[in-house]
Amino acid sequence: MISFYDTRYFVPQWDEQMLGPSWKQERAKWDFDDPPKPLPLTDPVMQGAFKYCEHCQLTWLVGYDGLEGHHHPHHLAVDMEDDESEIHRYGLGMEASIVIFVHGTSIPVGKPSKSPVGNFGGIGIFFGEGSKYNQAQPAGEVTSPRDVDTEYAELEAVDIALAIVKLHILADREELLMDFAVEKHNAKLKRRMELAEHKAQSASKAITATDDAYAGETEIEQEDIDDDLEDERSIGDQEDVFAKLPFRIIIVSDKIQVVDNVCKHYKAWTEKDGQLFSKKGNPIKNGDRYQNMIFSELEDDLDVYMKWYHIPKEQNSGAVKLATEALHGNFSGLGYGLPI
């Protein structure tokens, strides 16, 4: 796990999408080896910071630009087009963030399963109220072994959430943004045609017409044609851009152990014979799950970058409800049985 950020923690008071242009000046004062405790969701700064879009069926970060700049389908948290001086830094070029709430739960050892199919773990993945991407799934196989614990379930929830992003959301976003680009292009063409028709009507009403005026109209028409061709090329160019849809993912979890392991403790871990070990040489619990997490693949191949935000369990009600349903055998979601 290689960090492309100064810190993997989502720290609202340090976040570039929250601070906007002042981020570059402020970061010089910070000790990234000792980040502050992130502002909680109850802090006034975070009120309204996460907004669900019924069209995308995703929750987005409302950052520096506020709701004024937070429009469907792009949902920019901060518009950085005027400042590219730090774009070379991994992840900083991201202008939008999808927020995903996860929760893993399990039956304590010695207790019977609560599910008709016998699973001992459940996961909940919450993209927003009513989202088609929401998941309530068993942790592991449907007949999970009894040693499935909450950490294991939480890590599996993260992996399945990222698989949903990779296999479904990226494709859906590409289609949505292409449709938006085509609609915008067609609207521009319509306005241009209306303008050309207005010019033609004005010209027909003119009392006199000169060769120079005719030449001028011809030049304008040629410019319109050139603009139309440029629009066609720009739509083609966007197909290449949409092959990679750069945005961040903020994983919201109520398991501080998982968040700290991914954001901090992993730096001291070593790998030997396919196993992860702590600085003291102890095997990492659920080390195979940490090794096999797919977020490095998303970051390397698809320009999708990760931040991790810890919140109390009571503020994670959407994911907790789904995980509880899964624990009782009530599975749901398009990702059920999804390969990861």
Contacts in CASP RR format, 6 or more apart in sequence:
PFRMAT RR
TARGET T0000
AUTHOR 0000-0000-0000
METHOD contacts of the structure
MODEL  1
MISFYDTRYFVPQWDEQMLGPSWKQERAKWDFDDPPKPLPLTDPVMQGAF
KYCEHCQLTWLVGYDGLEGHHHPHHLAVDMEDDESEIHRYGLGMEASIVI
FVHGTSIPVGKPSKSPVGNFGGIGIFFGEGSKYNQAQPAGEVTSPRDVDT
EYAELEAVDIALAIVKLHILADREELLMDFAVEKHNAKLKRRMELAEHKA
QSASKAITATDDAYAGETEIEQEDIDDDLEDERSIGDQEDVFAKLPFRII
IVSDKIQVVDNVCKHYKAWTEKDGQLFSKKGNPIKNGDRYQNMIFSELED
DLDVYMKWYHIPKEQNSGAVKLATEALHGNFSGLGYGLPI
1 262 0 8 1.000
1 266 0 8 1.000
1 290 0 8 1.000
1 293 0 8 1.000
1 295 0 8 1.000
1 296 0 8 1.000
2 296 0 8 1.000
4 90 0 8 1.000
4 91 0 8 1.000
4 299 0 8 1.000
4 305 0 8 1.000
5 90 0 8 1.000
5 91 0 8 1.000
5 305 0 8 1.000
5 307 0 8 1.000
6 27 0 8 1.000
6 30 0 8 1.000
6 32 0 8 1.000
7 14 0 8 1.000
7 32 0 8 1.000
7 35 0 8 1.000
7 263 0 8 1.000
8 262 0 8 1.000
8 263 0 8 1.000
8 264 0 8 1.000
8 306 0 8 1.000
8 307 0 8 1.000
8 308 0 8 1.000
9 35 0 8 1.000
9 38 0 8 1.000
9 259 0 8 1.000
9 263 0 8 1.000
9 264 0 8 1.000
9 307 0 8 1.000
9 308 0 8 1.000
9 309 0 8 1.000
10 38 0 8 1.000
10 250 0 8 1.000
10 307 0 8 1.000
10 308 0 8 1.000
10 309 0 8 1.000
11 35 0 8 1.000
11 36 0 8 1.000
11 38 0 8 1.000
11 39 0 8 1.000
12 18 0 8 1.000
12 38 0 8 1.000
12 39 0 8 1.000
12 43 0 8 1.000
12 45 0 8 1.000
12 46 0 8 1.000
12 49 0 8 1.000
13 19 0 8 1.000
13 36 0 8 1.000
13 38 0 8 1.000
13 39 0 8 1.000
13 45 0 8 1.000
14 26 0 8 1.000
14 27 0 8 1.000
14 30 0 8 1.000
14 35 0 8 1.000
14 36 0 8 1.000
15 23 0 8 1.000
15 307 0 8 1.000
16 23 0 8 1.000
16 78 0 8 1.000
16 92 0 8 1.000
17 61 0 8 1.000
17 63 0 8 1.000
17 64 0 8 1.000
17 77 0 8 1.000
17 78 0 8 1.000
17 94 0 8 1.000
17 95 0 8 1.000
17 96 0 8 1.000
17 97 0 8 1.000
17 248 0 8 1.000
18 45 0 8 1.000
18 49 0 8 1.000
18 61 0 8 1.000
18 63 0 8 1.000
18 64 0 8 1.000
18 77 0 8 1.000
19 26 0 8 1.000
19 64 0 8 1.000
20 64 0 8 1.000
20 78 0 8 1.000
21 64 0 8 1.000
21 83 0 8 1.000
24 85 0 8 1.000
24 86 0 8 1.000
38 309 0 8 1.000
38 310 0 8 1.000
39 45 0 8 1.000
39 46 0 8 1.000
40 46 0 8 1.000
40 311 0 8 1.000
40 312 0 8 1.000
40 315 0 8 1.000
41 49 0 8 1.000
41 50 0 8 1.000
41 311 0 8 1.000
41 315 0 8 1.000
42 315 0 8 1.000
48 62 0 8 1.000
49 61 0 8 1.000
49 62 0 8 1.000
49 63 0 8 1.000
50 59 0 8 1.000
50 60 0 8 1.000
50 61 0 8 1.000
50 62 0 8 1.000
50 99 0 8 1.000
51 59 0 8 1.000
51 60 0 8 1.000
51 62 0 8 1.000
51 67 0 8 1.000
51 70 0 8 1.000
52 58 0 8 1.000
52 59 0 8 1.000
52 60 0 8 1.000
52 128 0 8 1.000
52 129 0 8 1.000
52 131 0 8 1.000
53 59 0 8 1.000
53 60 0 8 1.000
53 72 0 8 1.000
53 75 0 8 1.000
55 72 0 8 1.000
55 73 0 8 1.000
55 176 0 8 1.000
56 72 0 8 1.000
56 73 0 8 1.000
56 75 0 8 1.000
56 173 0 8 1.000
56 176 0 8 1.000
57 127 0 8 1.000
57 128 0 8 1.000
57 130 0 8 1.000
57 131 0 8 1.000
57 132 0 8 1.000
57 133 0 8 1.000
58 98 0 8 1.000
58 127 0 8 1.000
58 128 0 8 1.000
58 131 0 8 1.000
58 133 0 8 1.000
58 169 0 8 1.000
59 98 0 8 1.000
59 99 0 8 1.000
59 100 0 8 1.000
59 101 0 8 1.000
59 127 0 8 1.000
59 128 0 8 1.000
59 131 0 8 1.000
60 70 0 8 1.000
60 75 0 8 1.000
60 77 0 8 1.000
60 96 0 8 1.000
60 97 0 8 1.000
60 98 0 8 1.000
60 99 0 8 1.000
61 77 0 8 1.000
61 96 0 8 1.000
61 97 0 8 1.000
61 98 0 8 1.000
61 99 0 8 1.000
61 248 0 8 1.000
61 250 0 8 1.000
62 70 0 8 1.000
62 77 0 8 1.000
63 70 0 8 1.000
63 77 0 8 1.000
63 78 0 8 1.000
64 77 0 8 1.000
64 78 0 8 1.000
65 76 0 8 1.000
65 77 0 8 1.000
65 78 0 8 1.000
65 79 0 8 1.000
66 77 0 8 1.000
69 76 0 8 1.000
69 79 0 8 1.000
70 76 0 8 1.000
70 77 0 8 1.000
73 173 0 8 1.000
73 176 0 8 1.000
73 177 0 8 1.000
73 180 0 8 1.000
74 95 0 8 1.000
74 96 0 8 1.000
74 177 0 8 1.000
75 96 0 8 1.000
76 95 0 8 1.000
76 96 0 8 1.000
77 95 0 8 1.000
77 96 0 8 1.000
77 97 0 8 1.000
78 95 0 8 1.000
79 95 0 8 1.000
80 87 0 8 1.000
80 92 0 8 1.000
80 93 0 8 1.000
80 95 0 8 1.000
86 92 0 8 1.000
86 93 0 8 1.000
87 93 0 8 1.000
90 305 0 8 1.000
91 246 0 8 1.000
91 248 0 8 1.000
91 303 0 8 1.000
91 305 0 8 1.000
93 246 0 8 1.000
94 246 0 8 1.000
94 247 0 8 1.000
94 248 0 8 1.000
94 305 0 8 1.000
95 246 0 8 1.000
95 247 0 8 1.000
96 247 0 8 1.000
96 248 0 8 1.000
97 247 0 8 1.000
97 248 0 8 1.000
97 249 0 8 1.000
97 250 0 8 1.000
97 307 0 8 1.000
98 165 0 8 1.000
98 169 0 8 1.000
98 247 0 8 1.000
98 248 0 8 1.000
98 249 0 8 1.000
98 250 0 8 1.000
99 250 0 8 1.000
99 252 0 8 1.000
100 125 0 8 1.000
100 126 0 8 1.000
100 127 0 8 1.000
100 161 0 8 1.000
100 165 0 8 1.000
100 249 0 8 1.000
100 250 0 8 1.000
100 251 0 8 1.000
100 252 0 8 1.000
101 125 0 8 1.000
101 126 0 8 1.000
101 127 0 8 1.000
101 128 0 8 1.000
101 252 0 8 1.000
101 253 0 8 1.000
101 316 0 8 1.000
101 318 0 8 1.000
101 319 0 8 1.000
102 123 0 8 1.000
102 124 0 8 1.000
102 125 0 8 1.000
102 126 0 8 1.000
102 154 0 8 1.000
102 157 0 8 1.000
102 158 0 8 1.000
102 161 0 8 1.000
102 251 0 8 1.000
102 252 0 8 1.000
102 253 0 8 1.000
102 319 0 8 1.000
103 123 0 8 1.000
103 124 0 8 1.000
103 126 0 8 1.000
103 154 0 8 1.000
103 157 0 8 1.000
103 253 0 8 1.000
103 254 0 8 1.000
103 313 0 8 1.000
103 316 0 8 1.000
103 318 0 8 1.000
103 319 0 8 1.000
103 320 0 8 1.000
103 322 0 8 1.000
103 323 0 8 1.000
104 121 0 8 1.000
104 122 0 8 1.000
104 123 0 8 1.000
104 124 0 8 1.000
104 139 0 8 1.000
104 150 0 8 1.000
104 153 0 8 1.000
104 154 0 8 1.000
104 156 0 8 1.000
104 157 0 8 1.000
104 255 0 8 1.000
104 319 0 8 1.000
104 323 0 8 1.000
105 121 0 8 1.000
105 122 0 8 1.000
105 123 0 8 1.000
105 150 0 8 1.000
105 153 0 8 1.000
105 320 0 8 1.000
105 323 0 8 1.000
105 324 0 8 1.000
105 327 0 8 1.000
106 120 0 8 1.000
106 121 0 8 1.000
106 122 0 8 1.000
106 139 0 8 1.000
106 148 0 8 1.000
106 149 0 8 1.000
106 150 0 8 1.000
106 152 0 8 1.000
106 153 0 8 1.000
106 327 0 8 1.000
107 113 0 8 1.000
107 114 0 8 1.000
107 120 0 8 1.000
107 121 0 8 1.000
107 146 0 8 1.000
107 327 0 8 1.000
109 146 0 8 1.000
109 147 0 8 1.000
110 146 0 8 1.000
113 119 0 8 1.000
113 120 0 8 1.000
114 327 0 8 1.000
114 328 0 8 1.000
114 329 0 8 1.000
115 138 0 8 1.000
115 327 0 8 1.000
115 328 0 8 1.000
115 329 0 8 1.000
116 329 0 8 1.000
117 138 0 8 1.000
117 142 0 8 1.000
117 143 0 8 1.000
117 329 0 8 1.000
118 142 0 8 1.000
118 143 0 8 1.000
118 144 0 8 1.000
118 329 0 8 1.000
119 138 0 8 1.000
119 139 0 8 1.000
119 140 0 8 1.000
119 141 0 8 1.000
119 142 0 8 1.000
119 143 0 8 1.000
119 144 0 8 1.000
119 326 0 8 1.000
119 327 0 8 1.000
119 329 0 8 1.000
120 139 0 8 1.000
120 144 0 8 1.000
120 145 0 8 1.000
120 146 0 8 1.000
120 148 0 8 1.000
121 138 0 8 1.000
121 139 0 8 1.000
121 140 0 8 1.000
121 144 0 8 1.000
121 148 0 8 1.000
121 153 0 8 1.000
121 326 0 8 1.000
121 327 0 8 1.000
122 136 0 8 1.000
122 137 0 8 1.000
122 138 0 8 1.000
122 139 0 8 1.000
122 153 0 8 1.000
122 323 0 8 1.000
122 326 0 8 1.000
122 327 0 8 1.000
123 135 0 8 1.000
123 136 0 8 1.000
123 137 0 8 1.000
123 138 0 8 1.000
123 139 0 8 1.000
123 153 0 8 1.000
123 154 0 8 1.000
123 156 0 8 1.000
123 157 0 8 1.000
123 160 0 8 1.000
123 322 0 8 1.000
123 323 0 8 1.000
123 326 0 8 1.000
124 134 0 8 1.000
124 135 0 8 1.000
124 136 0 8 1.000
124 137 0 8 1.000
124 157 0 8 1.000
124 318 0 8 1.000
124 319 0 8 1.000
124 320 0 8 1.000
124 322 0 8 1.000
124 323 0 8 1.000
124 326 0 8 1.000
125 133 0 8 1.000
125 134 0 8 1.000
125 135 0 8 1.000
125 137 0 8 1.000
125 157 0 8 1.000
125 160 0 8 1.000
125 161 0 8 1.000
125 164 0 8 1.000
125 319 0 8 1.000
125 322 0 8 1.000
126 134 0 8 1.000
126 316 0 8 1.000
126 318 0 8 1.000
126 319 0 8 1.000
126 321 0 8 1.000
126 322 0 8 1.000
127 133 0 8 1.000
127 134 0 8 1.000
128 134 0 8 1.000
128 318 0 8 1.000
129 318 0 8 1.000
132 333 0 8 1.000
132 334 0 8 1.000
133 164 0 8 1.000
133 168 0 8 1.000
133 169 0 8 1.000
133 333 0 8 1.000
133 334 0 8 1.000
134 322 0 8 1.000
134 332 0 8 1.000
134 333 0 8 1.000
135 157 0 8 1.000
135 160 0 8 1.000
135 161 0 8 1.000
135 164 0 8 1.000
135 322 0 8 1.000
135 332 0 8 1.000
135 333 0 8 1.000
135 334 0 8 1.000
135 335 0 8 1.000
135 336 0 8 1.000
136 322 0 8 1.000
136 323 0 8 1.000
136 325 0 8 1.000
136 326 0 8 1.000
136 330 0 8 1.000
136 331 0 8 1.000
136 332 0 8 1.000
136 333 0 8 1.000
137 160 0 8 1.000
137 326 0 8 1.000
137 331 0 8 1.000
137 333 0 8 1.000
137 335 0 8 1.000
137 336 0 8 1.000
137 337 0 8 1.000
138 144 0 8 1.000
138 326 0 8 1.000
138 329 0 8 1.000
138 331 0 8 1.000
139 148 0 8 1.000
139 152 0 8 1.000
139 153 0 8 1.000
139 156 0 8 1.000
139 157 0 8 1.000
139 326 0 8 1.000
140 148 0 8 1.000
140 156 0 8 1.000
149 286 0 8 1.000
150 255 0 8 1.000
151 255 0 8 1.000
151 257 0 8 1.000
151 258 0 8 1.000
151 285 0 8 1.000
151 286 0 8 1.000
152 286 0 8 1.000
152 289 0 8 1.000
153 323 0 8 1.000
154 253 0 8 1.000
154 255 0 8 1.000
154 258 0 8 1.000
155 258 0 8 1.000
155 286 0 8 1.000
155 289 0 8 1.000
155 290 0 8 1.000
155 293 0 8 1.000
156 289 0 8 1.000
157 319 0 8 1.000
157 323 0 8 1.000
158 251 0 8 1.000
158 253 0 8 1.000
158 258 0 8 1.000
158 293 0 8 1.000
158 295 0 8 1.000
159 289 0 8 1.000
159 292 0 8 1.000
159 293 0 8 1.000
159 294 0 8 1.000
159 340 0 8 1.000
160 335 0 8 1.000
160 338 0 8 1.000
160 340 0 8 1.000
161 251 0 8 1.000
162 249 0 8 1.000
162 293 0 8 1.000
162 294 0 8 1.000
162 295 0 8 1.000
162 298 0 8 1.000
162 340 0 8 1.000
163 294 0 8 1.000
163 335 0 8 1.000
163 338 0 8 1.000
163 339 0 8 1.000
163 340 0 8 1.000
164 334 0 8 1.000
164 335 0 8 1.000
164 338 0 8 1.000
165 249 0 8 1.000
165 298 0 8 1.000
165 304 0 8 1.000
166 294 0 8 1.000
166 297 0 8 1.000
166 298 0 8 1.000
166 302 0 8 1.000
167 338 0 8 1.000
168 334 0 8 1.000
168 335 0 8 1.000
170 245 0 8 1.000
170 302 0 8 1.000
170 304 0 8 1.000
173 242 0 8 1.000
173 245 0 8 1.000
174 242 0 8 1.000
174 243 0 8 1.000
174 245 0 8 1.000
177 238 0 8 1.000
177 242 0 8 1.000
177 245 0 8 1.000
178 238 0 8 1.000
178 239 0 8 1.000
178 242 0 8 1.000
181 235 0 8 1.000
181 238 0 8 1.000
182 235 0 8 1.000
185 231 0 8 1.000
185 234 0 8 1.000
185 235 0 8 1.000
188 231 0 8 1.000
189 228 0 8 1.000
189 231 0 8 1.000
192 224 0 8 1.000
192 227 0 8 1.000
192 228 0 8 1.000
196 221 0 8 1.000
196 224 0 8 1.000
199 217 0 8 1.000
199 220 0 8 1.000
203 209 0 8 1.000
203 213 0 8 1.000
203 217 0 8 1.000
206 213 0 8 1.000
244 302 0 8 1.000
244 303 0 8 1.000
245 302 0 8 1.000
245 303 0 8 1.000
245 304 0 8 1.000
246 303 0 8 1.000
246 304 0 8 1.000
246 305 0 8 1.000
247 304 0 8 1.000
248 304 0 8 1.000
248 305 0 8 1.000
248 306 0 8 1.000
248 307 0 8 1.000
249 295 0 8 1.000
249 298 0 8 1.000
249 304 0 8 1.000
249 305 0 8 1.000
249 306 0 8 1.000
249 307 0 8 1.000
250 306 0 8 1.000
250 307 0 8 1.000
250 308 0 8 1.000
250 309 0 8 1.000
251 306 0 8 1.000
251 307 0 8 1.000
251 308 0 8 1.000
251 309 0 8 1.000
252 309 0 8 1.000
252 310 0 8 1.000
252 311 0 8 1.000
252 316 0 8 1.000
252 319 0 8 1.000
253 259 0 8 1.000
253 308 0 8 1.000
253 309 0 8 1.000
253 310 0 8 1.000
253 311 0 8 1.000
253 316 0 8 1.000
254 310 0 8 1.000
254 311 0 8 1.000
254 312 0 8 1.000
254 313 0 8 1.000
254 315 0 8 1.000
254 316 0 8 1.000
254 320 0 8 1.000
255 310 0 8 1.000
256 310 0 8 1.000
259 308 0 8 1.000
259 309 0 8 1.000
259 310 0 8 1.000
261 284 0 8 1.000
261 290 0 8 1.000
262 290 0 8 1.000
262 293 0 8 1.000
262 308 0 8 1.000
263 308 0 8 1.000
265 278 0 8 1.000
266 290 0 8 1.000
268 278 0 8 1.000
268 279 0 8 1.000
269 276 0 8 1.000
269 277 0 8 1.000
269 278 0 8 1.000
269 279 0 8 1.000
269 284 0 8 1.000
270 276 0 8 1.000
270 277 0 8 1.000
270 279 0 8 1.000
270 281 0 8 1.000
271 277 0 8 1.000
271 291 0 8 1.000
274 291 0 8 1.000
275 283 0 8 1.000
275 284 0 8 1.000
275 287 0 8 1.000
275 288 0 8 1.000
276 283 0 8 1.000
276 284 0 8 1.000
276 287 0 8 1.000
276 290 0 8 1.000
276 291 0 8 1.000
277 283 0 8 1.000
277 284 0 8 1.000
278 284 0 8 1.000
284 290 0 8 1.000
294 340 0 8 1.000
295 306 0 8 1.000
298 304 0 8 1.000
298 306 0 8 1.000
299 305 0 8 1.000
299 306 0 8 1.000
313 320 0 8 1.000
322 332 0 8 1.000
325 331 0 8 1.000
325 332 0 8 1.000
END
